Each structure stands twice: as C-alpha cells, then as structure tokens.
Amino acid sequence: KKTPIKPHNPPHYPSKKKKNPTHSSPFFLLHHYSLYRFLYTMADPEHREEEENAAGEDEDTGAPVAPIVRLEEVAITTGEEDEDAILDLKAKLYRFDKEGNQWKERGAGTVKLLKHKESGKVRLVMRQSKTLKICANHLVHPTMSVQEHAGNDKSCVWHATDFADGELKDELFCIRFGSVENCKTFMETFQEVAESQQKKEENKEAYAAAGLLEKLSVEDKKSEDKAGEEVPLAAAREKEESESDHPVKADDPEKDKEPVSST
C-alpha cells in the first residue's frame, strides 16, 4: 500500500480575529469620554470657567427670592362649616340604572353624615377622593331605612331623594366598604339618625298641637271677655234709646211763682 504524501506546507486558512468586547462596553466609552472632556477643558481655560460659573448658578445660596407674582389667599367654602361630622368613612358608591337594569359606579371617596348646628337636620354627603365631585347629597328622613346587600356583607342599599346633580331624583344607592365592621357602623349610625329625626318630628308635632290648643283657649277667653263687656254696653244703649224716645219736660218756672195780688 502506498501511503499518502502529506504536504509539507498545509494550506493557510485565515483565522477569525475576536473583537475586544471592552471597546464597545459603556464603561469603556464613558472612560474615554471623561478623558476627552478633561483634556478639552485643560486646553481651553475659558470653557472651564463657563462650566464652573454654570455649576455655581445651580447651587442654592439660601438667599430670599421675591416672587414675581403675588397670589392672594382665597377662602374656600365647602358648605360644611355649620355642620358637625357624625360619621366619616371611605367607601365606593353605586347607583341603580333603571334603563340599563344594572348598577353603575358613582365614585370612590369619603361618605359623611353631617348634623346642622342650629336646625339639627342630618344629611349624607359623599365626595370623590381626587376631584371632590359630589356623588351623593340628601337629607336623612325618618322614613328611610338601610338594608344589607344580599350578595355582599360589606355592602348595603337604601332609597333616597338625591340632590347631587342639582335637581331632586329618586335614587337607589348601594355603598361598599373595605371591611364588614365599617359597613355595620354605617348601618347602625344611619338607623340611629333616622330614629332621632322621627322623634324630633313627633316632638315638633306635639309642640305645634300644644301651641294650637293654647292659642284656641286664649281666643275663647278673649271672646268670653268681649261678650261680657258687650252686655252692659247693650243695656246702656237701650236706656239711651228709651230716653230719647220719651223726653222729660222741664218744669215751667212761671208756675212756681205766686200770683201777684192787685190792690
């Protein structure tokens, strides 16, 4: 067998050079940029002074700076200045849409029960947390009642005549709280307020009835006194009329004189 002859000079295959990954790394580029910036500032002293001045302007010296425009304080009224908050809880409110036959979200925020300092009336107010838009605004009447939602322990429903949109509307509300305790607190406070308003209405009606009876008794007494005064006045008038019909003639003074004798 003939053995194959091996070439003394094998063919040269060009080897692939590996790129240095450090040349394209961000650290390598940042290093070269910093070095270039340093050499540039050393070669141009004016540019270096400009950079130092710009850095000094950005520093806070602590000196008082007068405002360009002076803004005056504006007093913001929320309409709750004459009321005391009985309840303040975070919740999400829904209203029932009769046309679509579904619940629609009204907003998430803070629900409050506010009692007026003078009249004693209590109203429910709820505003959205970000925009402060009114979601619900109605008085708590004695006939209102709140009930627990059948499908959720954290929710309850009630009917009300709401004025949130600027006009009175009959609405069915559903409110959902973050916990069962908050829901129970809301329901208990709502019922207590409704009962207190009912007692207040009953007392008001009792006071009105008592005032009416007192007024009637005073009027009866005045009429009796007036009738008693009219009796002697009528008698005096009758006497005057009788005297005017039969006048009494005065005595003739000549009759009393004695006749003069003629001698």
C-alpha positions, 0 to 999 in steps of 0.5 A: 500500500502506498501511503499518502504524501502529506504536504509539507506546507498545509494550506493557510486558512485565515483565522477569525480575529475576536473583537475586544468586547471592552471597546464597545462596553459603556464603561469603556466609552464613558472612560474615554469620554471623561478623558476627552472632556478633561483634556478639552477643558485643560486646553481651553481655560475659558470653557472651564470657567463657563462650566464652573460659573454654570455649576455655581448658578445651580447651587442654592445660596439660601438667599430670599427670592421675591416672587414675581407674582403675588397670589392672594389667599382665597377662602374656600367654602365647602358648605360644611362649616355649620355642620358637625361630622357624625360619621366619616368613612371611605367607601365606593358608591353605586347607583341603580340604572333603571334603563340599563337594569344594572348598577353603575359606579358613582365614585370612590371617596369619603361618605359623611353624615353631617348634623346642622348646628342650629336646625339639627337636620342630618344629611349624607354627603359623599365626595370623590377622593381626587376631584371632590365631585359630589356623588351623593347629597340628601337629607336623612328622613325618618322614613328611610331605612338601610338594608344589607346587600344580599350578595355582599356583607360589606355592602348595603342599599337604601332609597333616597331623594338625591340632590347631587346633580342639582335637581331632586331624583329618586335614587337607589344607592348601594355603598361598599366598604373595605371591611364588614365592621365599617359597613355595620357602623354605617348601618347602625349610625344611619338607623340611629339618625333616622330614629332621632329625626322621627322623634324630633318630628313627633316632638315638633308635632306635639309642640305645634298641637300644644301651641294650637290648643293654647292659642284656641283657649286664649281666643275663647277667653278673649271672646268670653271677655268681649261678650261680657263687656258687650252686655252692659254696653247693650243695656246702656244703649237701650236706656239711651234709646228709651230716653230719647224716645220719651223726653222729660219736660222741664218744669215751667218756672212761671208756675212756681211763682205766686200770683201777684195780688192787685190792690 
